[in-house]
C-alpha cells in the first residue's frame, strides 16, 4: 500500500504556542502578590505580649507605642519605640505624640507591651498620651493559649 505524500515534501508543519495569555496571567499574579504582601504588617520589635481572654485582632491603629524589657530606655526599665523608632526620653515621647495629635486629632494609639513590663510603665506611658490629648487607645494582647 502506498500513501500519498504531500505536494511539497520539504515543507514541515510547525506548532506554535501563543505566550500572550500566559504572560497576562503571570503579570496579574505578580500584581496580586505585590498588593497583598503590603497588607501584612508585623513589627520588627520582638516582644512577648500578654495573654487575655477574648483578645481579638485590633482593626484600627494609627500609631503604636511598644514597651520592651530590654536594657536601657528613658528610666532604665526597657526601650520604648514609637512605631519602629526608638524613643530616648519620656519628653521625646510626649513631644512626638503631641506632634502626631496636632496632625491627626482623632488619633488611635496602640500600646504593645511585653508581658514582663510593669504596669507602672504602661500607666506612665498612657498618662503621657492622655496629657497631649489622645483619648483613643488600645492595648495589644494575644488570645489565651489552650493550656490555661
N, C-alpha and C positions, 0 to 999 in steps of 0.2 A: 504494500500500500504506500502510495506516495502522497505526501502532504504538500499543499500548495504553499509556496513561500511568498513572502511579501514582495511588493513591487520593487522596493529598494532594500536589499538585504543588509546594507551597511547602516541603515537608519535604526537607531536603538530608541526604545521608549524610556524616558527618564521620569521618575516620580519626583514631584516637588512637594515641599511642605511649606505652607504659609505660616510664618512665625509671628505675624502681627497680633492675632488673638492671644498667643502665649505671652508676648511682651506686655500686652494690655493687662492681663491677669497678674503677672508678676509686679508690674508697676502699682496696681491697685493694692496688692498685698503689702508692698513696701510702704505705701502711704498709710494704710490701716495700722501697721505695727508702729510706725513713727508717731502717729497721733495717739494711739492707745498707750504707748510707753510713757508719754508725758503726764498721764494721769496718776501714775504710781508715785506717790510721794513718801519717801522714807527719810527720816532724819539720819544724818551721819553720826550723830551723837548716840552712843550706845548706853542705855540705861535699863534697869530692871524696874518696870513700872509696877505700882501696887495693884493688887487684885481686888475687885469688888463685885458683889452680886448685882446683876442687872446692867453690867457695863455694856455700852453699845458703841458703835462707831460714831465719832463726832462728825457731824455733817458740815459745820461751818466754822472756820477759824481764819482770822486774818493774819495773826502773828502768834508765835509761841515763845514762851519762856521756859527754858529747860534748867532744872536744878539738879546737879550731879553731886556725887560724893567724892570726887577726886580731890587731890590736894590742891590747895590754892583757893582762888576766889576772893571776893571782897572781904570776907570775915574769916578766911581760912577753913571754912566748912565745906568747900567744894566749889567747882567752877559754875558759873551762870552763863547761859547763852541766850541771846535774843535771836530767834530763828537759829541760824548756824554760826552766828558771830559771837565770840566770847565778849563778856562784859567785865570790865576791870573793877568797877566800884558800884555801890548802890546808887550813887549820884548819877553816874553814867546811865544806869538802867532807867532811872527816873526821867532824865533828860531825853533819852531815846524814845521812851514810851510817850512822853509829852509831845514830842515832835510827831510821832505817828498818830496821836489823837487829834492834833491840830490839822493833819492832812485828811483824816477819816474819823469823824466824830462818833460814828456808831461801830467802833472797832470791837471785834470779838477776840479776846485773848485766851489762849490755851496754855495752861501750866502743865508741863511734863516733868514729873518729879521721879527721882529714883526712890525705890521703896525704903531705903535706909535714910533718906533725908528727914531730919527732924521737922516736926510740924511747925515749930517756931520759925524756921527759914521760909516755909511756904506762906505762913501768915504774914511774915515781914514783906515778902515779895508782893503778896496781894494788897497789902497796905500801901506800898509804893504805887501800884497800879491804880488803886482807888483814889490816891491823892492827886493824880493827874487827870482824873475824870473817866477812867474806864469802868463801866458798870456791867459789861457783859463779859464773863469769863467762864471757862470750863476747866475741869481737872481731868487729865487723861488717865484712864485706868484700863486694865486688862480684865477679861471675864475670869471668874473663879475657875481654877483647874478642877477636874473631876475627882481628884484625890480628896479634896476637902469636903 
